[in-house]
Amino acid sequence: MKSPGVDIDYSDHAIVEMHNDKINQIDIETVLSRASVTDVQPGKMFGPDRWRVSGNDNDGRYIEIIIVADEEELMIDVITVWHAKDRSIVKRSK
């Protein structure tokens, strides 16, 4: 989903949630690069649509992200993010 040349901006709320769940910007970029769109909430009164995107980071944690994507400006605004612990992949050592 994330392409070169696309800027990512984080809301203050997203930054707080990232800190709380120990999610960093690299985790977000990883998830966005392999994410599935799991829901789209239409914008209210001509506002932008909000997309829920979900996927695993490199550690197998399942991360949910709410974004607003501006295709014309090549910008992704991260509204909020959380670690969905019940859907994470547990990596096992061999």
Secondary structure, DSSP 8 states (H G I E B T S, - for coil): ---TT-EEEE-HHHHHHHHHTT--HHHHHHHHHH-EEEEEE--STT---EEEEEEE-TTS-EEEEEEEEETTTTEEEEEEEEE-GGG-------
